[in-house]
Amino acid sequence: MKRFRISLQDTVPFIAFLIIFVFFAVASNGNMLSAYTLRTILDQSMITILIGLGVLFAAAQGSIDLSVGVNLALSGVLATRVALATDLPWLMVPLALLFALIVGVIVGVIVSRFKVSSFMVTIAMLIGVRGLVNYIQTKIGVEYIPDAVRVLNLPNVKIPLFFAIVAIMLYLFEFTKAGRYSKAIGENEVTARFVGVPITKMKILAFALSGLMSGVGAVFTLVTVGGTTNTMGTFLEMKVAMAIFFGGVLVTGGASAKIYKVLLGSLSITIIINGLALIGKSESQISEMVEGLLLLLILFITILANYRDRRRVKTAPDET
């Protein structure tokens, strides 16, 4: 019987999170630990976490989805417009999910069937769809969501809904074929195909889930802000990608992809931003510099830890 081992690379995100949290808790003279600050950190991390959980399926396959920000904006703008035009307030929610899902499926089909790099496809979507969103916004202007839907922003509704969605995504990624096959593709696509993993289907599914969660993010954004804005989803794709890699997921995906890494990465970035504000260093250039340097450091440590773990597995004798 083999002994259970905790790999070094899996502990890096926890250590990084604890160091960052403790540092800012001390540097801010305890202000980081106030109920208001902790609630703000959770609230500001929600959208990044939700969308990151969708992108994780693509990241596990060694791909990336940089279209999530514009997908969120497009689905949010279109869903709000239709809900207001039809005077059916709650139509906004399923429409946002549907529009975002369609975009995700389109990306998945292009990546899987036409063998185009996910980076190139989603960058093209990022540029093209942003232009479309700006055109629509110019024509119809900023719109406020129906009052009936604002109930979703109440803490006793929003927070339980958030944790319920996280639990569902956790189940899908860790206990279904969607997650297991995605990690298998990231580890070795040729081997995965040889053992019967439906590569094309799984890639489409991964980007479909990424798109669907962009729709979820659109709903959360709309109820939080109160309506559409010209900056909806701007730079969100960079924040999500950074949260995933900050959490210790390798760019090659595979077994390094874990749900908790998205959670820790998202929370760490939000803690850095709020922590710098609490200690009077809220300038954007300082925040960006700190985030960038920490990301490089954590990626280096994660890669090194992954290398050491693989060497240990290869050299360790079988234990029975």
C-alpha positions as CSV (number, residue, x, y, z in Angstrom):
1,M,0.0,0.0,0.0
2,K,1.4,3.4,-1.0
3,R,1.7,6.1,1.6
4,F,-0.1,9.4,1.1
5,R,2.3,12.2,0.3
6,I,1.6,15.9,0.1
7,S,3.5,17.3,-2.9
8,L,5.6,20.4,-2.4
9,Q,4.0,22.3,-5.2
10,D,0.6,21.9,-3.6
11,T,1.7,23.6,-0.4
12,V,3.2,26.7,-2.2
13,P,-0.2,28.5,-2.6
14,F,-1.0,28.1,1.1
15,I,2.3,29.3,2.2
16,A,2.2,32.3,-0.1
17,F,-1.4,33.2,1.0
18,L,-0.5,33.0,4.7
19,I,2.7,35.1,4.2
20,I,0.7,37.8,2.3
21,F,-2.2,37.8,4.8
22,V,0.0,37.9,7.9
23,F,2.2,40.6,6.4
24,F,-0.6,43.0,5.7
25,A,-2.4,42.1,8.9
26,V,0.7,43.3,10.8
27,A,1.6,46.2,8.5
28,S,-2.0,47.6,8.7
29,N,-2.0,47.4,12.5
30,G,-4.8,44.8,12.5
31,N,-7.1,46.7,10.2
32,M,-6.9,43.9,7.7
33,L,-8.7,41.7,10.3
34,S,-11.7,43.9,10.7
35,A,-15.1,42.4,9.6
36,Y,-15.6,45.2,7.1
37,T,-12.3,44.6,5.4
38,L,-12.7,40.8,5.3
39,R,-16.2,41.2,3.8
40,T,-14.8,43.6,1.2
41,I,-12.1,41.2,0.2
42,L,-14.6,38.4,-0.2
43,D,-17.0,40.6,-2.2
44,Q,-14.2,41.9,-4.5
45,S,-12.9,38.4,-5.1
46,M,-16.3,36.8,-6.0
47,I,-16.3,37.5,-9.7
48,T,-12.7,36.6,-10.2
49,I,-13.2,33.3,-8.4
50,L,-16.4,32.4,-10.2
51,I,-14.9,33.1,-13.7
52,G,-11.6,31.5,-12.7
53,L,-13.4,28.3,-11.8
54,G,-14.7,28.1,-15.4
55,V,-11.3,29.0,-16.9
56,L,-9.7,26.4,-14.8
57,F,-11.0,23.6,-17.0
58,A,-9.3,25.1,-20.0
59,A,-6.2,25.9,-18.0
60,A,-6.0,22.2,-16.8
61,Q,-5.8,21.3,-20.5
62,G,-2.8,23.6,-21.0
63,S,-5.0,26.3,-22.7
64,I,-6.2,29.7,-21.7
65,D,-9.3,31.8,-22.2
66,L,-8.6,35.5,-22.5
67,S,-12.1,36.3,-23.8
68,V,-13.9,36.0,-20.4
69,G,-13.9,39.8,-19.8
70,V,-15.5,40.7,-23.1
71,N,-17.8,37.7,-22.9
72,L,-19.0,39.0,-19.5
73,A,-19.6,42.5,-21.0
74,L,-21.4,41.3,-24.1
75,S,-23.7,38.9,-22.3
76,G,-24.4,41.4,-19.6
77,V,-25.3,44.2,-22.1
78,L,-27.4,42.0,-24.3
79,A,-29.3,40.3,-21.5
80,T,-30.1,43.7,-19.8
81,R,-31.3,45.1,-23.1
82,V,-33.6,42.2,-23.8
83,A,-35.0,42.1,-20.2
84,L,-35.8,45.8,-20.3
85,A,-37.3,45.6,-23.8
86,T,-39.6,42.7,-22.9
87,D,-40.4,43.9,-19.4
88,L,-39.4,40.5,-18.1
89,P,-36.9,41.3,-15.4
90,W,-35.8,37.7,-14.5
91,L,-35.2,36.9,-18.2
92,M,-31.9,38.8,-17.7
93,V,-30.3,35.9,-15.7
94,P,-30.9,32.9,-18.1
95,L,-30.1,35.1,-21.1
96,A,-26.8,36.2,-19.7
97,L,-25.8,32.6,-19.1
98,L,-27.0,31.6,-22.6
99,F,-25.2,34.4,-24.5
100,A,-22.0,33.7,-22.6
101,L,-22.3,30.0,-23.2
102,I,-22.7,30.5,-26.9
103,V,-19.5,32.5,-27.1
104,G,-17.7,29.9,-25.1
105,V,-18.9,27.1,-27.4
106,I,-17.8,29.1,-30.4
107,V,-14.3,29.5,-29.0
108,G,-14.2,25.8,-28.0
109,V,-15.1,24.7,-31.5
110,I,-12.5,26.9,-33.2
111,V,-9.8,25.7,-30.8
112,S,-10.6,22.0,-30.9
113,R,-11.8,21.4,-34.5
114,F,-9.6,23.9,-36.4
115,K,-6.6,23.3,-34.2
116,V,-6.0,27.0,-33.5
117,S,-4.1,28.1,-30.4
118,S,-6.5,29.1,-27.6
119,F,-4.3,32.2,-27.0
120,M,-4.7,33.4,-30.5
121,V,-8.5,32.7,-30.7
122,T,-9.3,34.3,-27.4
123,I,-7.1,37.3,-28.1
124,A,-9.0,37.8,-31.3
125,M,-12.3,37.5,-29.4
126,L,-11.0,40.0,-26.8
127,I,-10.3,42.6,-29.5
128,G,-13.3,42.0,-31.8
129,V,-16.0,41.5,-29.2
130,R,-14.8,44.5,-27.2
131,G,-15.3,46.6,-30.3
132,L,-18.8,45.2,-30.7
133,V,-19.6,45.9,-27.0
134,N,-18.4,49.5,-27.3
135,Y,-20.5,49.9,-30.5
136,I,-23.7,48.6,-28.7
137,Q,-23.0,50.8,-25.7
138,T,-22.6,53.8,-27.9
139,K,-26.0,53.2,-29.5
140,I,-28.1,52.3,-26.5
141,G,-26.0,54.0,-23.7
142,V,-25.8,52.8,-20.1
143,E,-28.8,50.9,-18.8
144,Y,-29.9,50.1,-15.3
145,I,-31.0,46.6,-14.4
146,P,-34.7,45.9,-13.4
147,D,-35.4,46.6,-9.8
148,A,-36.7,43.0,-9.2
149,V,-33.3,41.5,-10.0
150,R,-31.5,43.7,-7.4
151,V,-32.5,41.2,-4.7
152,L,-29.6,39.0,-5.9
153,N,-27.2,41.6,-4.4
154,L,-28.5,41.2,-0.9
155,P,-25.9,39.6,1.3
156,N,-28.2,36.8,2.5
157,V,-28.8,35.9,-1.2
158,K,-25.5,36.7,-2.9
159,I,-23.2,34.9,-0.5
160,P,-25.0,31.6,-0.2
161,L,-25.5,31.6,-4.0
162,F,-21.7,32.2,-4.4
163,F,-20.8,29.3,-2.2
164,A,-23.4,27.0,-3.9
165,I,-21.9,27.7,-7.3
166,V,-18.4,27.1,-6.0
167,A,-19.5,23.8,-4.5
168,I,-21.0,22.8,-7.9
169,M,-17.8,23.7,-9.8
170,L,-15.8,21.8,-7.2
171,Y,-17.8,18.7,-7.8
172,L,-17.6,19.0,-11.6
173,F,-13.8,19.5,-11.5
174,E,-12.8,17.0,-8.9
175,F,-15.4,14.2,-9.2
176,T,-16.6,14.0,-12.8
177,K,-14.9,13.1,-16.1
178,A,-14.9,16.8,-17.2
179,G,-12.3,17.6,-14.6
180,R,-10.3,14.3,-14.7
181,Y,-10.2,14.3,-18.5
182,S,-9.1,18.0,-18.6
183,K,-6.2,17.3,-16.3
184,A,-5.3,14.2,-18.4
185,I,-5.2,16.3,-21.5
186,G,-2.9,18.8,-19.8
187,E,-0.6,16.0,-18.6
188,N,-0.2,14.4,-22.0
189,E,-2.7,14.9,-24.8
190,V,-1.3,12.1,-27.0
191,T,-1.6,9.6,-24.2
192,A,-5.0,10.9,-23.2
193,R,-6.2,10.4,-26.8
194,F,-4.7,6.9,-26.9
195,V,-6.6,5.7,-23.8
196,G,-9.9,7.0,-25.2
197,V,-10.3,10.5,-23.8
198,P,-12.6,12.4,-26.3
199,I,-10.2,15.3,-26.8
200,T,-12.4,17.4,-29.1
201,K,-15.5,17.1,-26.9
202,M,-13.6,17.9,-23.7
203,K,-12.0,21.0,-25.2
204,I,-15.4,22.3,-26.3
205,L,-16.8,21.5,-22.9
206,A,-14.0,23.3,-21.2
207,F,-14.5,26.5,-23.1
208,A,-18.3,26.1,-22.8
209,L,-17.9,26.0,-19.0
210,S,-15.6,29.0,-19.1
211,G,-18.2,30.9,-21.1
212,L,-21.0,29.8,-18.8
213,M,-19.1,31.1,-15.8
214,S,-18.5,34.4,-17.6
215,G,-22.3,34.6,-17.8
216,V,-22.5,34.0,-14.0
217,G,-19.9,36.7,-13.6
218,A,-22.0,39.0,-15.8
219,V,-25.0,38.5,-13.5
220,F,-23.0,39.2,-10.3
221,T,-21.4,42.3,-11.9
222,L,-24.8,43.7,-13.0
223,V,-26.4,43.3,-9.6
224,T,-23.3,44.7,-7.9
225,V,-22.9,47.8,-10.1
226,G,-26.6,48.2,-10.7
227,G,-26.4,48.3,-14.5
228,T,-24.2,48.2,-17.6
229,T,-21.1,50.3,-17.8
230,N,-18.6,51.2,-20.6
231,T,-15.8,49.4,-18.6
232,M,-17.6,46.1,-17.9
233,G,-15.1,43.3,-17.9
234,T,-12.1,45.5,-18.8
235,F,-8.9,43.7,-17.9
236,L,-10.8,41.0,-16.1
237,E,-9.2,38.3,-18.3
238,M,-5.8,39.4,-17.0
239,K,-7.0,39.4,-13.4
240,V,-8.4,35.9,-13.8
241,A,-5.4,34.5,-15.5
242,M,-3.1,36.1,-12.9
243,A,-5.3,34.6,-10.1
244,I,-5.0,31.1,-11.6
245,F,-1.2,31.2,-12.1
246,F,-0.7,33.1,-8.8
247,G,-2.4,30.2,-7.1
248,G,0.2,27.9,-8.5
249,V,-1.4,26.4,-11.5
250,L,1.3,25.7,-14.2
251,V,0.7,27.0,-17.7
252,T,0.8,23.4,-18.9
253,G,-2.1,22.6,-16.6
254,G,-2.4,18.9,-15.8
255,A,-2.3,17.7,-12.2
256,S,-1.2,21.2,-11.0
257,A,-4.8,22.5,-11.7
258,K,-6.7,22.6,-8.4
259,I,-9.9,24.4,-7.3
260,Y,-8.3,25.7,-4.1
261,K,-5.5,27.3,-6.1
262,V,-8.0,29.5,-7.9
263,L,-9.6,30.5,-4.5
264,L,-6.2,31.2,-2.9
265,G,-4.9,33.1,-6.0
266,S,-8.0,35.3,-6.2
267,L,-8.0,36.1,-2.5
268,S,-4.3,36.8,-2.5
269,I,-4.5,39.4,-5.3
270,T,-7.4,41.1,-3.6
271,I,-5.6,41.1,-0.2
272,I,-2.6,42.7,-1.9
273,I,-4.7,45.5,-3.4
274,N,-6.6,46.2,-0.2
275,G,-3.5,45.7,2.0
276,L,-1.6,48.3,0.0
277,A,-4.5,50.7,0.4
278,L,-4.6,50.2,4.1
279,I,-0.9,51.0,4.5
280,G,-1.1,54.1,2.3
281,K,0.5,52.5,-0.8
282,S,-2.5,52.3,-3.1
283,E,-0.9,53.8,-6.2
284,S,-1.7,51.6,-9.2
285,Q,1.9,51.4,-10.3
286,I,3.0,50.1,-6.9
287,S,0.2,47.5,-6.8
288,E,1.0,46.3,-10.3
289,M,4.7,46.1,-9.5
290,V,4.1,44.1,-6.3
291,E,1.6,41.7,-8.0
292,G,4.0,41.2,-11.0
293,L,7.0,40.5,-8.8
294,L,5.1,38.1,-6.5
295,L,3.6,36.3,-9.5
296,L,7.1,35.7,-11.0
297,L,8.4,34.5,-7.6
298,I,5.5,32.1,-7.0
299,L,5.6,30.8,-10.5
300,F,9.4,30.1,-10.1
301,I,8.9,28.4,-6.8
302,T,5.9,26.3,-8.1
303,I,7.9,25.2,-11.2
304,L,10.9,24.3,-9.0
305,A,8.6,22.4,-6.5
306,N,7.0,20.6,-9.4
307,Y,10.4,19.6,-10.7
308,R,11.5,18.3,-7.3
309,D,8.2,16.4,-6.8
310,R,8.7,14.6,-10.1
311,R,12.2,13.7,-9.3
312,R,11.2,12.3,-5.9
313,V,8.4,10.2,-7.5
314,K,10.9,8.8,-10.1
315,T,13.6,8.0,-7.5
316,A,11.4,6.8,-4.7
317,P,11.1,3.0,-4.4
318,D,7.7,1.4,-4.5
319,E,6.2,0.9,-1.0
320,T,3.8,-1.9,-0.2
